[in-house]
Amino acid sequence: MKKSYYLTQDQGSSITLENKLVNEDRSFLEILYNVSRELTGSLDLHEVLTRVLVLSARNLEAERASLIVLDTAGKPMDAVVLYHGEVTSTDPQFIADVIRTGLAGWVKLNRLPALVTDTHNDERWIDLPYDGKVVSDPKSALCVPVMMKDQLTGMLTLVHPQINYFNAGHQKLLQSITDIAGIAIHNALLYHDLEQNRNLYRGLFEGVADPIFVTSVDGQIEEVNKRALEVSGYSRRELLKMKITDLENRAQKILGSVSAEKTRDFFKRYESRLLLKSKDELPVEVRVSWNEVFDRNFVLWVFNDISEQKQLELMRESMAAMIYHDLRSPLANIISSLELVSDAVSRDEGGQTDQLMQIAERSCAHMQRLLSSLLDVNRLETGQAIIKQPGVNLSVLIDEAIEIISPLVSSREIDLEKLVPVDIDPIEVDADMIKRVLINLLENAVKYSPLCGRVTVGFKPDGESVLVFVEDQGPGIPEAARARIFMKYVRLDADRRSKGLGLGLAFCRLALQAHGGTIWVENNTPVGSRFVFRLPIGGQQRSEEA
């Protein structure tokens, strides 16, 4: 037996309403799905804004629409307007007026949606000109905030030509669209900021006047700037197939240090030569640092061209050597003439003539020592061998050095103390050169000590070598400058009372290296500096420079 089913009128109406609600929900979800799919297709901020605006206006049948995006400070940074079916950008003044007096300004201030059924009856609505004309017909308007993680990102406004058109359902749909849009706009903003920063740093990277190479920790070149291409002569494609060790000889050793330390504080600076594609070598100062980006390790190499500096140094040294050689002959003539005058003229002990002759002889002797030291600097830098004399008494050399500087000691009323062991073994050195080292150190100690101060000189055995020291009570030398003071032409303070070329300590370093020794400076106690040098008693010819 067949059963028949009949629906009452109320039951039929209920089913029809349910079907309508289901269809509305399906349509609602379909719209959101399509919006979501459309907004994932781009990260360009302006394109994302355009898509949001068009999709919103299309699904809610709006005549006009605008979307304003705010930066983190709440100021407008971009905006798009839909009018007569076309999306255009608008001028900053229009956006400022909208935010100051329009419906979007109210939403920005209150962070709440605004539904206007009749624009003529709502004080929040201000008619603004579109294309230079003000359209004042009554309309419906709907404006909702675009939020992202409780942060107001913008305001989306839709306008329909009919009053009472927009309702709560439209507001719900538009708010759901803006919830999706907020994520898309936020991502586009992040990408926009990332691109801006990338372009900024790329511009800075390319604009640096020095060649820059970015390598992996094993030395593979991964990025170069424009200057690196110009200087090296290689193309970008060629360099990205090379290692930094193909361009700089000391790079392998530096990479070993990088791998061993792996610290953000890693930094090396040294002079080397950049090997060019033309087979030429460019003198450079290399600055190397270690960097970590996104869990990857990179090494940054900056090459500073110092070829002009090297050329100037060579010219200066050549000219100086020429001058020194040319001065020796006239100085020898002056010394010979003084000896003849001294023999021909009676010199009363302590008389004015005797004092003048002593001043002239001391000055000539000082000039002769200076010229000898300057010539020795050039000679020792080229690696020329020195001539050692066996059986040199170091204590006697100290006495001779003290005798030579005794007028300076007396004029400054310095208490000069000598400390030497009782049993003295002779050493094998170039006596004249070591004596000039002692004179340089003692003169500096006396000059920089205060009046009536104390200077101490002495030595002591230390295994197969002897340690010689000169102590003063001067201002001391900063620890950061202790290595530099032994370099040529370096002076710590040009305003100090002692002037000169800055070659005295450079000569001392070269002279001691030629003997297989070393020199350094440390703090004296309680104040001042303590210069110390080590000499092998019968030692090797030359120590290797650091």
FILO-948818 format. One line per 3 residues: for each residue x, y, z of C-alpha. Coordinates in steps of 0.2 Angstrom, whole numbers, plus 2048, in hexadecimal, padded with zeros to 3 digits. Layout:
BEGIN
X/Y/Z  ...
***
This chain:
BEGIN
800/800/800  807/811/7FB  809/81F/807
805/831/802  80D/83F/80A  806/851/80A
80D/861/810  803/86E/819  804/880/814
80F/884/823  81B/876/81F  81D/87B/80D
821/88D/812  82E/887/81F  837/87C/812
837/88A/805  83E/896/812  84C/889/817
850/887/805  851/89A/803  85D/89B/812
867/88C/80C  869/895/7FA  86D/8A5/802
87B/89D/80D  881/893/7FE  882/8A3/7F4
88A/8AC/803  898/89F/804  89A/89E/7F1
89D/8B1/7F1  8AA/8B0/7FF  8B2/8A1/7F7
8B4/8AB/7E6  8BA/8BA/7EF  8C7/8B0/7F9
8CD/8A8/7E9  8CE/8B8/7E0  8D8/8C1/7ED
8E5/8B3/7EF  8EB/8B6/7DD  8F6/8C6/7E0
901/8CE/7ED  902/8DF/7E4  8F9/8EB/7F0
8F0/8F5/7E3  8EA/8E6/7DA  8E4/8DE/7EA
8DA/8EE/7EE  8D3/8EF/7DD  8CD/8DD/7DE
8C5/8DF/7EF  8BC/8EF/7E9  8B5/8E7/7D9
8B0/8D7/7E1  8A7/8E0/7EF  89E/8EC/7E4
899/8DE/7D8  892/8D2/7E5  888/8E0/7EE
883/8E9/7DD  88B/8FA/7E3  88C/908/7D7
89B/911/7DF  8A8/90A/7EB  8B8/90F/7F4
8C6/906/7FD  8D2/90F/808  8E1/907/810
8EA/90D/81F  8FC/90B/825  901/906/836
900/918/83C  8EE/919/836  8F2/924/827
8EB/921/816  8F9/919/80B  8EE/913/7FC
8DC/914/7F5  8D2/90E/7E6  8C1/915/7E1
8B4/90C/7D6  8A9/918/7CC  89E/915/7BC
8A6/903/7BB  8B8/909/7BB  8C5/907/7C9
8D1/916/7CB  8DD/91D/7D7  8D8/92D/7DF
8E1/93D/7E5  8E7/93E/7F7  8DC/94D/7FA
8CC/943/7F6  8D2/935/802  8D6/942/810
8C4/94A/80E  8BC/938/80F  8C5/934/81F
8C2/945/826  8B0/948/823  8A9/938/81A
8A1/928/820  8B2/91F/81F  8B9/92C/82B
8AB/927/838  8AF/914/835  8C2/918/837
8BE/921/848  8B2/914/84F  8B8/904/847
8A6/8FF/844  89C/8FC/834  890/90A/82E
880/906/825  878/915/81D  866/912/816
864/924/810  873/92F/80E  868/93E/80F
863/93A/820  874/935/828  880/942/82E
88E/936/82C  88C/938/819  895/946/80F
892/947/7FD  8A4/949/7F5  8A8/94C/7E3
8AB/93E/7D6  8B3/943/7C6  8B1/955/7CC
89E/954/7CE  894/952/7DE  886/946/7DD
87A/94A/7EB  86C/93D/7E7  866/933/7F6
86F/922/7F6  873/913/801  884/911/808
88D/903/812  89F/905/819  8A8/8F8/823
8B9/8F8/82B  8C7/8ED/824  8CF/8E4/833
8DE/8D9/835  8E3/8D3/846  8DA/8E1/84F
8E3/8ED/844  8D9/8F9/839  8E0/8F7/828
8D3/901/81E  8C1/905/81A  8B6/8FE/80C
8A7/909/806  899/904/7FA  88C/90F/7F3
87B/90A/7EB  870/917/7E1  860/910/7EB
85C/915/7FC  858/907/809  862/8FB/7FD
86F/8F5/809  86A/8EA/818  872/8E0/826
875/8D1/81A  87F/8DC/80F  889/8E2/81E
88C/8D1/823  892/8CC/812  89D/8DB/810
8A4/8D9/821  8A9/8C7/81C  8B0/8CD/80C
8BB/8D9/815  8C0/8CC/822  8C8/8C2/813
8CE/8D2/80B  8D7/8D7/81B  8E2/8C8/81A
8E6/8CB/808  8E9/8DE/80B  8F4/8DA/81A
8FE/8CE/80F  8FF/8DA/801  905/8E7/80D
913/8DC/814  918/8D8/802  918/8EA/7FE
923/8EE/80D  92E/8DF/809  930/8E5/7F7
934/8F7/7FD  941/8F1/809  948/8E5/7FC
949/8F3/7EF  951/8FF/7FC  95F/8F3/801
961/8ED/7EF  964/900/7EB  970/902/7F9
979/8F2/7F5  97B/8F7/7E2  97F/909/7E6
98F/905/7F1  99F/90B/7E9  9A9/8FC/7EF
9A7/8EA/7E7  99C/8DF/7F2  99B/8CC/7F2
98F/8C1/7FC  995/8AF/7FE  990/8A0/807
99B/89A/815  9A4/88E/809  9A8/89D/7FE
99C/89B/7EF  997/8AC/7E8  984/8AE/7EA
982/8C1/7E7  98C/8D0/7E1  989/8E2/7DE
98B/8ED/7CE  99C/8F3/7D4  9A3/8E1/7D6
99E/8DE/7C3  9A7/8EE/7BE  9B7/8EC/7C7
9B9/8D9/7C5  9B5/8D9/7B3  9AA/8C9/7B5
998/8C8/7B0  98B/8C4/7BE  988/8B2/7B7
99B/8AF/7B7  99D/8B5/7C9  98F/8AB/7CF
998/89B/7C9  9A8/8A0/7D3  9AE/89F/7E4
9B6/8AE/7EE  9C6/8A4/7EF  9C7/8A6/7DC
9C8/8B9/7DE  9D2/8BC/7EE  9E1/8B1/7F5
9DE/8B3/807  9CB/8AF/806  9CE/89C/80A
9D6/8A0/81B  9C8/8AD/81F  9BB/8A0/81B
9C3/894/827  9C2/8A1/835  9AF/8A4/830
9AB/892/832  9B4/890/842  9AC/8A0/84B
99B/8A1/843  997/8B1/84D  98E/8C1/848
99D/8CA/84F  9A9/8C3/842  9B2/8D0/839
9C3/8D1/830  9CC/8DF/827  9DC/8DC/81D
9E5/8E1/80D  9E6/8D6/7FE  9E4/8D6/7EC
9D4/8D3/7E1  9D7/8C7/7D2  9CF/8CF/7C3
9C9/8C6/7B3  9D6/8D0/7AA  9E3/8C6/7B4
9E8/8D7/7BD  9E8/8D8/7D0  9E0/8E7/7D9
9E7/8EC/7EA  9D8/8EC/7F6  9D3/8ED/808
9C7/8DF/80C  9BA/8DF/819  9B1/8CF/81D
9A2/8CC/828  997/8BD/82C  984/8BF/82B
975/8B4/82E  965/8B7/824  956/8AB/826
960/89D/82E  96D/89E/820  97F/8A3/822
987/8B0/816  998/8B8/816  999/8CA/810
9A9/8D0/807  9AC/8E2/803  9BB/8E7/7F9
9C2/8F9/7FA  9CD/8FE/7EC  9DD/905/7F4
9E8/905/7E4  9E9/918/7E4  9EE/918/7F6
9FC/90B/7F2  A02/915/7E4  A03/925/7EF
A0C/91B/7FC  A19/914/7EF  A1B/926/7E8
A1E/92D/7FA  A2A/91F/7FF  A34/921/7EF
A35/934/7F1  A3A/932/803  A47/926/7FF
A4E/931/7F2  A4E/940/7FE  A56/936/80C
A64/931/800  A67/942/7FA  A68/949/80C
A75/93D/811  A83/945/807  A80/957/80D
A7E/951/81E  A8F/948/81E  A97/958/817
A90/961/826  A96/955/832  AA8/955/82A
AA8/968/82A  AA3/968/83D  AB1/95D/841
ABD/968/838  AB6/978/840  AB7/96F/851
ACA/96B/84E  ACE/97D/847  AC4/987/855
AC9/987/867  ABA/980/871  ABA/986/883
AB2/979/88E  AA1/97F/892  AA3/98F/888
A97/996/87B  AA0/98F/86C  AA1/97E/874
A8E/97E/878  A8A/983/866  A96/975/85F
A8E/968/86A  A7C/96D/864  A82/96C/852
A8A/95B/854  A7B/954/85D  A6F/95B/850
A79/953/842  A7B/943/84B  A68/943/84E
A65/946/83B  A71/938/837  A68/92C/842
A57/931/83A  A5D/92F/828  A65/91E/82C
A54/918/834  A4A/91F/825  A55/916/819
A55/906/823  A42/906/823  A42/905/810
A50/8F9/810  A48/8ED/81D  A37/8ED/815
A3F/8E6/805  A46/8D8/810  A59/8DC/80F
A63/8D3/81B  A6C/8DC/82A  A7E/8D9/82F
A7F/8D3/841  A8F/8D6/84C  A93/8C8/859
A97/8CD/86B  A8C/8DC/86D  A8A/8E2/87F
A78/8E8/881  A7B/8F2/890  A88/8FC/887
A7C/8FF/879  A70/906/886  A7D/911/88E
A81/918/87D  A6F/91B/879  A6D/924/88A
A7C/92F/886  A75/935/876  A64/93A/87D
A6C/941/88D  A69/954/888  A56/950/886
A56/947/897  A5E/956/89F  A53/963/897
A43/95A/89E  A4B/955/8AE  A47/943/8AC
A4D/935/8B8  A54/928/8AD  A57/917/8B5
A60/908/8AD  A5C/8F6/8B3  A68/8E9/8AC
A6D/8D8/8B2  A7F/8D7/8BA  A84/8C8/8AF
A82/8CE/89D  A84/8C2/88E  A89/8CA/87E
A7C/8C9/86F  A7D/8C8/85C  A75/8D7/855
A77/8E6/849  A7D/8F1/857  A7A/902/84E
A68/8FD/84A  A64/8F7/85B  A6B/906/863
A60/911/858  A51/907/85E  A56/90B/870
A58/91D/86C  A47/91E/864  A3E/916/872
A48/920/87F  A45/931/876  A32/92D/875
A32/928/888  A3A/938/88D  A30/943/881
A1F/93C/887  A23/93B/89A  A1F/94A/8A5
A2C/956/8AB  A37/94E/8B9  A2F/93D/8B5
A38/92C/8B5  A3D/922/8A6  A44/910/8A8
A4E/906/89C  A55/8F4/89E  A55/8E2/898
A55/8D1/89F  A58/8BF/898  A49/8B5/893
A4E/8A4/88D  A57/8A4/87C  A53/8B7/87A
A54/8C7/884  A46/8D3/888  A4A/8E6/888
A3E/8F2/88F  A3B/905/890  A2F/90C/89C
A28/91E/89D  A1B/927/8A7  A12/930/898
A00/92F/893  A00/91D/88D  9FA/916/87D
9E8/90F/87B  9E7/8FD/879  9DE/8FE/868
9EC/908/861  9FB/8FD/867  9FC/8F4/857
9FB/903/84B  A09/90D/853  A16/902/84C
A0F/905/83A  A17/912/82F  A10/924/82F
A05/921/83E  A04/92E/84C  9F7/92C/859
9F4/93F/85C  9FA/94D/850  9F8/95A/85E
A04/952/86A  A14/95C/86D  A1F/950/863
A1E/951/850  A25/945/843  A22/93A/835
A1C/92B/840  A2B/920/83A  A35/91D/84A
A2B/90F/851  A29/907/83F  A3C/907/83E
A3C/8FE/84F  A30/8F1/84A  A39/8ED/839
A4A/8ED/841  A45/8E1/84E  A3C/8D6/842
A4C/8D6/838  A55/8CF/847  A48/8C2/84A
A40/8CB/858  A30/8D4/85D  A2A/8E4/865
A1A/8E9/86E  A13/8F6/87B  A0A/8F3/88B
A04/8FD/89A  A11/903/8A6  A0D/903/8B9
A05/90E/8BF  A05/919/8B0  A0D/91B/89F
A13/90F/892  A1F/900/892  A27/8FC/881
A2F/8EA/881  A39/8E2/873  A40/8D0/872
A51/8CC/86A  A57/8BB/867  A68/8B9/86F
A70/8B0/860  A5F/8AF/857  A58/8AD/845
A5A/8BA/838  A48/8C0/836  A37/8BC/83E
A27/8BA/834  A1C/8C9/834  A0B/8C7/83B
***
